[in-house]
Amino acid sequence: MHDDRSLVEARLKRVLDERVRPAVYPESVPLEVAVWHAPGEPVPVEEGLAAAPEPIEVGARWGAPWGTSWFRVTGTVPEAWAGRTVEALLDLGFDENMPGFQCEGLVYRPDGTPVKGLNPRNQWVRIGAPVEGGEEVRLHIEAASNPVILDYHPFLPTQLGDKETAGGEPQYTLTRMDLAVFDETVWQLVLDLEVLGELMAELPVESARRWDILRAVERALDAIDLQDVGGTAAQARARLADVLATPAAPSAHRISAVGHAHIDSAWLWPLRETVRKVARTTSNMTALIEDEPEFVFAMSQAQQWAWVKEHRPEVWARVKKAVADGRFVPAGGMWVESDTNMPGSEAMARQFVHGKRFFLDEFGIENDEAWLPDTFGFAAGLPQIIKAAGSKWLLTQKISWSRTNKFPHHTFTWEGIDGTRIFTHFPPVDTYNCSMKGSELAHAARNFKDKGKARHSLAPTGWGDGGGGTTREMVAKAARLRDLEGSATVVWETPTEFFQQAEAEYPNPPVWVGELYLELHRATLTSQAKTKQGNRRSEHLLREAELWAATAAVRTGFPYPYEELDRIWKTVLLHQFHDILPGSSIAWVHREARATYERLAGELNGIIDAAQRALAGQGSTPLVFNAAPHTRDGVPAGGARTPVTEGRTALAPRTDGSHVLDNGLLRIEIDARGLVVSAYDIAADRETIAPGRPANLLQLHPDFPNMWDAWDVDEFYRNTVTDLVDADEVTAGDDGVSIRIVRSFGASRVTQVLSLAPGERRLVLDTEVDWHETEKFLKLAFPLDLHAERYASETQFGHFHRPTHTNTSWEAAKFEACNHRFVHLEEPGWGVAIANDSTYGHDVTRTVRTDGDGGTTTTVRVSLLRAPRFPDPETDQGIHRFLHALVPGAGIGDAVREGWRINLPERRITGASDVAPLVSVDQEAVVVTAVKLADDGSGDVVVRFHEAHGGRARATLTAGFEVAGVEVTDLLERPLTEAEPQRDGNRITVRLRPFELVTLRLKRA
């Protein structure tokens, strides 16, 4: 037989594009259209419906950036269409290649009832099936003219990312507003041909199945009269029936399709627009559920559900019904799909507390899975948090984006720092926007790395990022793929159904230990410094507010601010979404975030001040409140008293312009350039700084990644570096015992104050940067005279070790990594910590000195600032302040303590007497992360703590009040066991394994 394959395939493409698809709507009549442009921000629905619109024609431009236009479309169904299916085709000017990234609309009936959302892949509204003819049609469209930020030439700087700079130029052209006859037979033929054509393209050329399909398609094309597609569509479909009915092989890969619309809670649009995106998508999905009996849709992010409940009660009613029917599924059990690298321990825990509690309160549904398809890597402390929240599974897709190494599993067990293991699945379809294309399903089957052990994967199906969700075309394709030879099989299932089957199929999967590092988007640890600082500060203010309010409530009857803390926590958690905290959203998002963090700081400081004054009482005794989990300056953790400081610091200038700071524990030499050339640990007789390599060295790199500007830093940035060694000033500080350094470079200026407190083994670097660079990366380097093959970075409820070498491609790929409050390096018996108050990104490298002593220099560099121009062209311009502490001679316990200390500065007030801690622990390795009152309003005291040093610990927790009973609970404060921990009155004995997390609920007598 002659090979005419390419001829038939080309014929199929042209006939589909030019004849069959256009025949889905064979007849149409125009609708009359009028529009009212809302001034400023979106208006309530009733106001939009009542507004007086002006006529507008198809082909007219409309929609200023970030504007809202209310279209009214009216018309009459022709009498001649009686008995046929009629739909309105409403094209606002869509580009079908950009679902979720441009204009969108929500259609309403005149009474304000939402019908469905409009987006580039979903432009129809059903009028009747069948119609009687003569029906009057009147619909209203709330249309959002969101500008295209990520265009065909991506990553170009644009001012469209903030309504304050976006201008007023219309963004879109009204393209089609028609009533049309919908020919369902032709529509079904389109899907038959698409499914078979896409499957055929994925099969081996030599396979019989491919040729069977080819010949059936050829016969179907022969049956189509190109001048009467509608009249011959049924005949063409009949010729495809046999190949569509051939069942899949028993060994075919099995795909659980989960309806999905990954909606970024903010990204290339502001938070207020996400509220509307969610309403459009949920309207679409509840409508699709009513039409398609097998379809199941899952939506994560309790915050987005809460927005629907608050802003769209009529949509909420439909959602609740679909949830009750088991078709609209709450997923993930988190407040938002957060970043997991940077949120602190308590914040990561509260993501699950607030997310799971919302779904339990609203629907009585407990989530067993964490659902994070798009998060940029996963911290090593996450597994035990998932488990402590009462969940047991994790799904993500993002690791498939890694550029260097291919992750070796798709279904596996992930082990965290404390030994907790979580059953984890990476969908091999490699997208969270699966559209049921043959190429996607074939890729999932080929790509699946656990063949021979398992044959089951999940496919999140629907348009996402900006929303839209699953379409009726995707559902129709899935029906054809349920049992089709040559294809993976497809069935609609909930996440729970998938995980139960996958776990049963693969009871002993391989184990991956440690972080799930994404080899991409490393710059998200640094971009938008003020957003990151706002998050870090808010986390610690919330700790203080809960601690002091709980202490005051128990001791003085202070009214515990349940509602305020609940609201503030939810706001902080929202801003940990994986495009807000990582700094990858438009300027508008970060402008609002800065204002929000400032407002929250004011509220939290007010709560803290009121609680501390209630505790201190009236008096003139100077008191220091210590919210850190360790005693400092004689003030106990969680208590207040007059501090005790010992020793003094001396500053000695030298004739060469250098200075020496000495407090009897450390001797710091700062040269005339303001660089630290020596940090000498006097007791250990040990130098910290590598010979010939000064610390406190600011280094500037060019920073122009190949793509994803705010997200990425590519390794070649290191090829060029400028050491900022020239100083404008190096002088004694105003206090006489610190050094002030001023440097200028480019259009920017850095002012630093270096200080050494009496009695403390830490050099504090207070760095203020007035930053006006573009596409540059600023680092702060500490070259250490230390031989270490690994170093520790703090993560949630513990720390995680990374190698300092690059033996393998896996290690080399971690050239920028995340830490929380400290990094720590050590040789046996002696180490160094570098603590910070607000930075996350860093790198650690090592080299062996070829001259001098041949020792090892291990360099820690803190990432301070970047200046990408997309999506925010003014990223980080302005003044920033950072605190860092260099701690020579530090063990891991010192690193933990100094990390807390620099983030929780002491608060000084006057009062009547000391304040004893509400709860105290007698073992420094056991760190209390939260002291609060129980969320249920019972007045019980909740204490959360963990082992922080990486070893086993036995500790006694003592309550500063009468205890009537103790329960070990999960993160949601529900009892885990009936047995009470070992207790003697108010003293509770606990034993912890390395990094173990424990929550106790103390009932007050």
Solvent accessible surface area in square Angstrom, and as a share of the most:
residue,aa,sasa,rsa
1,M,201,0.90
2,H,167,0.75
3,D,100,0.52
4,D,39,0.20
5,R,55,0.20
6,S,77,0.50
7,L,130,0.65
8,V,4,0.02
9,E,45,0.20
10,A,63,0.49
11,R,90,0.33
12,L,13,0.06
13,K,136,0.57
14,R,158,0.58
15,V,16,0.09
16,L,10,0.05
17,D,62,0.32
18,E,81,0.36
19,R,97,0.35
20,V,0,0.00
21,R,89,0.33
22,P,75,0.47
23,A,17,0.13
24,V,12,0.07
25,Y,46,0.18
26,P,67,0.42
27,E,70,0.31
28,S,51,0.33
29,V,46,0.26
30,P,111,0.70
31,L,12,0.06
32,E,133,0.60
33,V,15,0.09
34,A,6,0.05
35,V,9,0.05
36,W,56,0.20
37,H,95,0.43
38,A,10,0.08
39,P,99,0.62
40,G,64,0.62
41,E,67,0.30
42,P,40,0.25
43,V,22,0.13
44,P,77,0.48
45,V,22,0.13
46,E,122,0.55
47,E,82,0.37
48,G,4,0.04
49,L,35,0.17
50,A,87,0.68
51,A,22,0.17
52,A,84,0.65
53,P,30,0.19
54,E,118,0.53
55,P,113,0.71
56,I,21,0.11
57,E,130,0.58
58,V,73,0.42
59,G,48,0.47
60,A,33,0.26
61,R,133,0.48
62,W,3,0.01
63,G,6,0.06
64,A,42,0.32
65,P,11,0.07
66,W,7,0.02
67,G,16,0.16
68,T,3,0.02
69,S,2,0.01
70,W,6,0.02
71,F,1,0.00
72,R,74,0.27
73,V,0,0.00
74,T,31,0.18
75,G,19,0.18
76,T,65,0.38
77,V,0,0.00
78,P,36,0.23
79,E,125,0.56
80,A,89,0.69
81,W,8,0.03
82,A,54,0.42
83,G,54,0.52
84,R,90,0.33
85,T,27,0.15
86,V,0,0.00
87,E,0,0.00
88,A,0,0.00
89,L,14,0.07
90,L,0,0.00
91,D,19,0.10
92,L,0,0.00
93,G,18,0.18
94,F,23,0.09
95,D,45,0.23
96,E,97,0.44
97,N,104,0.54
98,M,18,0.08
99,P,14,0.09
100,G,0,0.00
101,F,41,0.17
102,Q,3,0.01
103,C,0,0.00
104,E,7,0.03
105,G,0,0.00
106,L,2,0.01
107,V,0,0.00
108,Y,0,0.00
109,R,114,0.42
110,P,70,0.44
111,D,113,0.59
112,G,15,0.14
113,T,47,0.27
114,P,1,0.00
115,V,22,0.13
116,K,12,0.05
117,G,0,0.00
118,L,1,0.01
119,N,8,0.04
120,P,1,0.01
121,R,88,0.32
122,N,8,0.04
123,Q,36,0.16
124,W,34,0.12
125,V,3,0.02
126,R,95,0.35
127,I,47,0.24
128,G,16,0.15
129,A,60,0.47
130,P,93,0.59
131,V,6,0.03
132,E,148,0.66
133,G,14,0.13
134,G,27,0.26
135,E,57,0.26
136,E,140,0.63
137,V,9,0.05
138,R,110,0.40
139,L,13,0.07
140,H,12,0.06
141,I,0,0.00
142,E,5,0.02
143,A,0,0.00
144,A,0,0.00
145,S,0,0.00
146,N,6,0.03
147,P,3,0.02
148,V,32,0.18
149,I,9,0.05
150,L,32,0.16
151,D,69,0.36
152,Y,142,0.54
153,H,124,0.56
154,P,50,0.31
155,F,28,0.12
156,L,93,0.46
157,P,54,0.34
158,T,26,0.15
159,Q,88,0.39
160,L,43,0.22
161,G,2,0.02
162,D,11,0.06
163,K,87,0.37
164,E,119,0.53
165,T,73,0.42
166,A,13,0.10
167,G,58,0.55
168,G,54,0.52
169,E,121,0.54
170,P,48,0.30
171,Q,42,0.19
172,Y,16,0.06
173,T,48,0.28
174,L,0,0.00
175,T,69,0.40
176,R,83,0.30
177,M,1,0.00
178,D,23,0.12
179,L,1,0.00
180,A,0,0.00
181,V,3,0.02
182,F,9,0.04
183,D,33,0.17
184,E,91,0.41
185,T,50,0.29
186,V,0,0.00
187,W,25,0.09
188,Q,37,0.16
189,L,0,0.00
190,V,10,0.06
191,L,2,0.01
192,D,1,0.01
193,L,0,0.00
194,E,30,0.14
195,V,4,0.03
196,L,0,0.00
197,G,14,0.13
198,E,45,0.20
199,L,9,0.04
200,M,3,0.01
201,A,64,0.49
202,E,48,0.22
203,L,21,0.10
204,P,71,0.45
205,V,63,0.36
206,E,149,0.67
207,S,28,0.18
208,A,77,0.60
209,R,19,0.07
210,R,16,0.06
211,W,60,0.21
212,D,76,0.40
213,I,0,0.00
214,L,1,0.00
215,R,50,0.18
216,A,1,0.00
217,V,0,0.00
218,E,44,0.20
219,R,117,0.43
220,A,0,0.00
221,L,4,0.02
222,D,86,0.45
223,A,10,0.08
224,I,12,0.06
225,D,62,0.32
226,L,71,0.36
227,Q,154,0.68
228,D,70,0.36
229,V,10,0.06
230,G,36,0.35
231,G,56,0.54
232,T,25,0.14
233,A,0,0.00
234,A,64,0.49
235,Q,91,0.41
236,A,0,0.00
237,R,78,0.28
238,A,70,0.54
239,R,91,0.33
240,L,0,0.00
241,A,51,0.40
242,D,118,0.61
243,V,14,0.08
244,L,33,0.17
245,A,76,0.59
246,T,44,0.26
247,P,81,0.51
248,A,15,0.12
249,A,55,0.42
250,P,126,0.79
251,S,89,0.58
252,A,16,0.13
253,H,18,0.08
254,R,64,0.23
255,I,0,0.00
256,S,0,0.00
257,A,0,0.00
258,V,0,0.00
259,G,0,0.00
260,H,5,0.02
261,A,6,0.05
262,H,3,0.01
263,I,1,0.01
264,D,1,0.01
265,S,0,0.00
266,A,0,0.00
267,W,16,0.06
268,L,6,0.03
269,W,6,0.02
270,P,0,0.00
271,L,29,0.14
272,R,46,0.17
273,E,0,0.00
274,T,0,0.00
275,V,24,0.14
276,R,17,0.06
277,K,2,0.01
278,V,0,0.00
279,A,1,0.01
280,R,11,0.04
281,T,2,0.01
282,T,0,0.00
283,S,0,0.00
284,N,5,0.03
285,M,1,0.00
286,T,3,0.02
287,A,24,0.19
288,L,13,0.06
289,I,11,0.06
290,E,132,0.59
291,D,92,0.48
292,E,43,0.19
293,P,110,0.69
294,E,99,0.45
295,F,0,0.00
296,V,16,0.09
297,F,0,0.00
298,A,1,0.01
299,M,8,0.04
300,S,10,0.06
301,Q,4,0.02
302,A,0,0.00
303,Q,17,0.07
304,Q,2,0.01
305,W,1,0.00
306,A,21,0.16
307,W,22,0.08
308,V,5,0.03
309,K,89,0.38
310,E,124,0.56
311,H,80,0.36
312,R,27,0.10
313,P,82,0.52
314,E,64,0.29
315,V,0,0.00
316,W,19,0.07
317,A,62,0.48
318,R,55,0.20
319,V,2,0.01
320,K,87,0.37
321,K,136,0.58
322,A,7,0.05
323,V,12,0.07
324,A,87,0.68
325,D,85,0.44
326,G,42,0.41
327,R,46,0.17
328,F,1,0.00
329,V,24,0.14
330,P,3,0.02
331,A,0,0.00
332,G,2,0.02
333,G,0,0.00
334,M,4,0.02
335,W,6,0.02
336,V,0,0.00
337,E,3,0.01
338,S,0,0.00
339,D,1,0.01
340,T,0,0.00
341,N,24,0.12
342,M,1,0.00
343,P,0,0.00
344,G,12,0.12
345,S,11,0.07
346,E,22,0.10
347,A,1,0.01
348,M,0,0.00
349,A,0,0.00
350,R,8,0.03
351,Q,0,0.00
352,F,0,0.00
353,V,3,0.02
354,H,15,0.06
355,G,0,0.00
356,K,0,0.00
357,R,55,0.20
358,F,25,0.10
359,F,0,0.00
360,L,48,0.24
361,D,108,0.56
362,E,44,0.20
363,F,39,0.16
364,G,60,0.58
365,I,54,0.28
366,E,64,0.29
367,N,5,0.02
368,D,37,0.19
369,E,5,0.02
370,A,0,0.00
371,W,2,0.01
372,L,0,0.00
373,P,0,0.00
374,D,7,0.03
375,T,0,0.00
376,F,11,0.05
377,G,1,0.01
378,F,1,0.00
379,A,6,0.05
380,A,1,0.01
381,G,1,0.01
382,L,0,0.00
383,P,0,0.00
384,Q,10,0.05
385,I,0,0.00
386,I,0,0.00
387,K,123,0.52
388,A,24,0.19
389,A,0,0.00
390,G,35,0.34
391,S,6,0.04
392,K,97,0.41
393,W,2,0.01
394,L,0,0.00
395,L,0,0.00
396,T,0,0.00
397,Q,2,0.01
398,K,6,0.02
399,I,6,0.03
400,S,40,0.26
401,W,77,0.27
402,S,21,0.14
403,R,136,0.50
404,T,78,0.45
405,N,16,0.08
406,K,115,0.49
407,F,19,0.08
408,P,55,0.35
409,H,31,0.14
410,H,11,0.05
411,T,2,0.01
412,F,0,0.00
413,T,17,0.10
414,W,0,0.00
415,E,31,0.14
416,G,4,0.04
417,I,33,0.17
418,D,11,0.06
419,G,39,0.37
420,T,9,0.05
421,R,135,0.49
422,I,3,0.02
423,F,14,0.06
424,T,0,0.00
425,H,0,0.00
426,F,9,0.04
427,P,2,0.01
428,P,0,0.00
429,V,6,0.04
430,D,36,0.19
431,T,31,0.18
432,Y,15,0.06
433,N,33,0.17
434,C,0,0.00
435,S,12,0.07
436,M,1,0.00
437,K,96,0.41
438,G,11,0.10
439,S,53,0.34
440,E,32,0.14
441,L,3,0.01
442,A,20,0.15
443,H,63,0.28
444,A,0,0.00
445,A,27,0.21
446,R,145,0.53
447,N,21,0.11
448,F,2,0.01
449,K,79,0.33
450,D,8,0.04
451,K,117,0.50
452,G,86,0.83
453,K,142,0.60
454,A,7,0.06
455,R,106,0.39
456,H,8,0.03
457,S,1,0.01
458,L,0,0.00
459,A,1,0.01
460,P,0,0.00
461,T,0,0.00
462,G,0,0.00
463,W,37,0.13
464,G,3,0.02
465,D,16,0.08
466,G,1,0.01
467,G,2,0.02
468,G,7,0.07
469,G,0,0.00
470,T,1,0.00
471,T,8,0.05
472,R,19,0.07
473,E,55,0.25
474,M,6,0.03
475,V,8,0.05
476,A,13,0.10
477,K,13,0.05
478,A,3,0.02
479,A,66,0.51
480,R,35,0.13
481,L,6,0.03
482,R,114,0.42
483,D,75,0.39
484,L,0,0.00
485,E,58,0.26
486,G,42,0.41
487,S,13,0.08
488,A,5,0.04
489,T,25,0.14
490,V,2,0.01
491,V,25,0.14
492,W,20,0.07
493,E,15,0.07
494,T,21,0.12
495,P,1,0.01
496,T,47,0.27
497,E,73,0.33
498,F,0,0.00
499,F,0,0.00
500,Q,101,0.45
501,Q,64,0.29
502,A,3,0.02
503,E,63,0.28
504,A,81,0.63
505,E,63,0.28
506,Y,15,0.06
507,P,96,0.60
508,N,131,0.67
509,P,18,0.11
510,P,44,0.27
511,V,56,0.32
512,W,59,0.21
513,V,98,0.56
514,G,5,0.05
515,E,12,0.06
516,L,2,0.01
517,Y,36,0.14
518,L,7,0.03
519,E,5,0.02
520,L,8,0.04
521,H,6,0.03
522,R,21,0.08
523,A,1,0.01
524,T,4,0.02
525,L,11,0.06
526,T,5,0.03
527,S,0,0.00
528,Q,4,0.02
529,A,5,0.04
530,K,75,0.32
531,T,1,0.00
532,K,5,0.02
533,Q,34,0.15
534,G,10,0.10
535,N,0,0.00
536,R,8,0.03
537,R,88,0.32
538,S,3,0.02
539,E,20,0.09
540,H,9,0.04
541,L,1,0.01
542,L,0,0.00
543,R,24,0.09
544,E,2,0.01
545,A,0,0.00
546,E,6,0.03
547,L,8,0.04
548,W,1,0.00
549,A,0,0.00
550,A,0,0.00
551,T,0,0.00
552,A,0,0.00
553,A,13,0.10
554,V,28,0.16
555,R,86,0.31
556,T,72,0.42
557,G,60,0.58
558,F,34,0.14
559,P,107,0.67
560,Y,24,0.09
561,P,16,0.10
562,Y,74,0.28
563,E,144,0.65
564,E,75,0.33
565,L,8,0.04
566,D,54,0.28
567,R,104,0.38
568,I,0,0.00
569,W,7,0.02
570,K,56,0.24
571,T,27,0.16
572,V,0,0.00
573,L,0,0.00
574,L,15,0.07
575,H,6,0.03
576,Q,0,0.00
577,F,0,0.00
578,H,0,0.00
579,D,3,0.02
580,I,0,0.00
581,L,0,0.00
582,P,0,0.00
583,G,1,0.01
584,S,0,0.00
585,S,0,0.00
586,I,0,0.00
587,A,20,0.15
588,W,3,0.01
589,V,3,0.02
590,H,0,0.00
591,R,68,0.25
592,E,58,0.26
593,A,0,0.00
594,R,92,0.34
595,A,62,0.48
596,T,18,0.11
597,Y,13,0.05
598,E,133,0.60
599,R,124,0.45
600,L,1,0.00
601,A,26,0.20
602,G,48,0.46
603,E,54,0.24
604,L,0,0.00
605,N,53,0.27
606,G,41,0.39
607,I,22,0.11
608,I,0,0.00
609,D,57,0.29
610,A,46,0.36
611,A,0,0.00
612,Q,3,0.01
613,R,131,0.48
614,A,39,0.31
615,L,24,0.12
616,A,3,0.02
617,G,32,0.31
618,Q,173,0.77
619,G,41,0.39
620,S,99,0.64
621,T,49,0.28
622,P,77,0.49
623,L,1,0.01
624,V,1,0.01
625,F,2,0.01
626,N,0,0.00
627,A,3,0.02
628,A,3,0.02
629,P,19,0.12
630,H,12,0.05
631,T,81,0.47
632,R,15,0.05
633,D,35,0.18
634,G,34,0.33
635,V,1,0.00
636,P,42,0.26
637,A,27,0.21
638,G,7,0.07
639,G,0,0.00
640,A,1,0.01
641,R,89,0.32
642,T,56,0.32
643,P,27,0.17
644,V,79,0.45
645,T,96,0.56
646,E,131,0.59
647,G,64,0.61
648,R,174,0.64
649,T,11,0.07
650,A,39,0.30
651,L,33,0.16
652,A,50,0.39
653,P,97,0.61
654,R,110,0.40
655,T,152,0.88
656,D,102,0.53
657,G,33,0.31
658,S,8,0.05
659,H,16,0.07
660,V,15,0.09
661,L,0,0.00
662,D,42,0.22
663,N,14,0.07
664,G,48,0.46
665,L,65,0.33
666,L,0,0.00
667,R,83,0.30
668,I,0,0.00
669,E,40,0.18
670,I,0,0.00
671,D,24,0.12
672,A,51,0.39
673,R,101,0.37
674,G,0,0.00
675,L,0,0.00
676,V,1,0.01
677,V,62,0.35
678,S,14,0.09
679,A,0,0.00
680,Y,47,0.18
681,D,3,0.01
682,I,60,0.31
683,A,94,0.73
684,A,49,0.38
685,D,107,0.55
686,R,57,0.21
687,E,50,0.22
688,T,0,0.00
689,I,3,0.02
690,A,2,0.02
691,P,74,0.46
692,G,80,0.77
693,R,87,0.32
694,P,22,0.14
695,A,0,0.00
696,N,0,0.00
697,L,8,0.04
698,L,0,0.00
699,Q,18,0.08
700,L,19,0.09
701,H,4,0.02
702,P,58,0.36
703,D,4,0.02
704,F,134,0.56
705,P,7,0.04
706,N,121,0.62
707,M,67,0.30
708,W,32,0.11
709,D,11,0.05
710,A,2,0.02
711,W,4,0.01
712,D,4,0.02
713,V,1,0.01
714,D,28,0.15
715,E,85,0.38
716,F,95,0.40
717,Y,4,0.02
718,R,72,0.26
719,N,124,0.64
720,T,78,0.46
721,V,68,0.39
722,T,75,0.43
723,D,66,0.34
724,L,16,0.08
725,V,43,0.25
726,D,113,0.58
727,A,36,0.28
728,D,80,0.41
729,E,67,0.30
730,V,27,0.15
731,T,62,0.36
732,A,52,0.40
733,G,9,0.09
734,D,159,0.82
735,D,94,0.49
736,G,39,0.38
737,V,56,0.32
738,S,3,0.02
739,I,0,0.00
740,R,78,0.29
741,I,1,0.00
742,V,0,0.00
743,R,2,0.01
744,S,61,0.39
745,F,19,0.08
746,G,80,0.77
747,A,73,0.56
748,S,5,0.03
749,R,108,0.39
750,V,1,0.00
751,T,28,0.16
752,Q,1,0.00
753,V,53,0.30
754,L,0,0.00
755,S,35,0.23
756,L,4,0.02
757,A,35,0.27
758,P,59,0.37
759,G,40,0.39
760,E,27,0.12
761,R,79,0.29
762,R,25,0.09
763,L,1,0.00
764,V,29,0.17
765,L,0,0.00
766,D,27,0.14
767,T,0,0.00
768,E,73,0.33
769,V,0,0.00
770,D,45,0.23
771,W,0,0.00
772,H,80,0.36
773,E,17,0.08
774,T,69,0.40
775,E,45,0.20
776,K,65,0.28
777,F,0,0.00
778,L,0,0.00
779,K,0,0.00
780,L,0,0.00
781,A,1,0.00
782,F,1,0.00
783,P,0,0.00
784,L,0,0.00
785,D,34,0.18
786,L,1,0.01
787,H,95,0.43
788,A,5,0.04
789,E,111,0.50
790,R,140,0.51
791,Y,10,0.04
792,A,1,0.01
793,S,2,0.01
794,E,13,0.06
795,T,12,0.07
796,Q,0,0.00
797,F,0,0.00
798,G,6,0.06
799,H,8,0.04
800,F,35,0.15
801,H,66,0.29
802,R,15,0.05
803,P,44,0.27
804,T,6,0.03
805,H,44,0.19
806,T,92,0.53
807,N,119,0.61
808,T,67,0.39
809,S,55,0.35
810,W,92,0.32
811,E,41,0.18
812,A,35,0.27
813,A,5,0.04
814,K,55,0.23
815,F,17,0.07
816,E,1,0.00
817,A,3,0.02
818,C,13,0.08
819,N,7,0.04
820,H,8,0.04
821,R,22,0.08
822,F,1,0.00
823,V,4,0.02
824,H,6,0.03
825,L,1,0.00
826,E,86,0.39
827,E,41,0.18
828,P,144,0.90
829,G,85,0.81
830,W,24,0.09
831,G,1,0.01
832,V,0,0.00
833,A,0,0.00
834,I,4,0.02
835,A,0,0.00
836,N,5,0.02
837,D,34,0.17
838,S,7,0.04
839,T,10,0.06
840,Y,3,0.01
841,G,1,0.01
842,H,3,0.01
843,D,5,0.02
844,V,20,0.11
845,T,53,0.31
846,R,72,0.26
847,T,72,0.42
848,V,88,0.51
849,R,26,0.09
850,T,139,0.81
851,D,109,0.56
852,G,85,0.81
853,D,101,0.52
854,G,41,0.39
855,G,22,0.21
856,T,12,0.07
857,T,1,0.01
858,T,0,0.00
859,T,10,0.06
860,V,0,0.00
861,R,21,0.08
862,V,9,0.05
863,S,2,0.01
864,L,2,0.01
865,L,0,0.00
866,R,1,0.00
867,A,3,0.02
868,P,5,0.03
869,R,92,0.34
870,F,0,0.00
871,P,1,0.01
872,D,9,0.05
873,P,21,0.14
874,E,104,0.47
875,T,3,0.02
876,D,12,0.06
877,Q,62,0.27
878,G,17,0.16
879,I,95,0.48
880,H,4,0.02
881,R,136,0.50
882,F,2,0.01
883,L,42,0.21
884,H,1,0.00
885,A,1,0.00
886,L,1,0.00
887,V,3,0.01
888,P,0,0.00
889,G,14,0.14
890,A,1,0.00
891,G,29,0.28
892,I,35,0.18
893,G,11,0.10
894,D,27,0.14
895,A,0,0.00
896,V,7,0.04
897,R,57,0.21
898,E,7,0.03
899,G,0,0.00
900,W,12,0.04
901,R,36,0.13
902,I,24,0.12
903,N,8,0.04
904,L,0,0.00
905,P,72,0.45
906,E,59,0.27
907,R,54,0.20
908,R,152,0.55
909,I,25,0.13
910,T,74,0.43
911,G,0,0.00
912,A,57,0.44
913,S,65,0.42
914,D,85,0.44
915,V,9,0.05
916,A,61,0.47
917,P,25,0.16
918,L,1,0.00
919,V,14,0.08
920,S,47,0.30
921,V,38,0.22
922,D,105,0.55
923,Q,62,0.27
924,E,84,0.38
925,A,10,0.08
926,V,5,0.03
927,V,0,0.00
928,V,17,0.10
929,T,5,0.03
930,A,2,0.02
931,V,11,0.06
932,K,6,0.03
933,L,7,0.04
934,A,0,0.00
935,D,58,0.30
936,D,95,0.49
937,G,45,0.43
938,S,66,0.43
939,G,14,0.14
940,D,13,0.07
941,V,0,0.00
942,V,0,0.00
943,V,0,0.00
944,R,2,0.01
945,F,0,0.00
946,H,10,0.04
947,E,1,0.01
948,A,3,0.02
949,H,48,0.22
950,G,33,0.32
951,G,30,0.29
952,R,199,0.73
953,A,8,0.06
954,R,131,0.48
955,A,1,0.01
956,T,12,0.07
957,L,1,0.00
958,T,43,0.25
959,A,4,0.03
960,G,36,0.35
961,F,25,0.10
962,E,116,0.52
963,V,11,0.06
964,A,61,0.47
965,G,9,0.08
966,V,6,0.03
967,E,45,0.20
968,V,38,0.22
969,T,4,0.02
970,D,8,0.04
971,L,2,0.01
972,L,11,0.06
973,E,10,0.05
974,R,78,0.28
975,P,79,0.50
976,L,106,0.53
977,T,79,0.46
978,E,187,0.84
979,A,75,0.58
980,E,80,0.36
981,P,24,0.15
982,Q,110,0.49
983,R,78,0.28
984,D,108,0.56
985,G,44,0.42
986,N,36,0.18
987,R,127,0.46
988,I,0,0.00
989,T,21,0.12
990,V,14,0.08
991,R,154,0.56
992,L,5,0.02
993,R,92,0.34
994,P,41,0.26
995,F,19,0.08
996,E,34,0.15
997,L,21,0.10
998,V,22,0.12
999,T,4,0.03
1000,L,1,0.01
1001,R,23,0.08
1002,L,0,0.00
1003,K,77,0.33
1004,R,90,0.33
1005,A,99,0.76
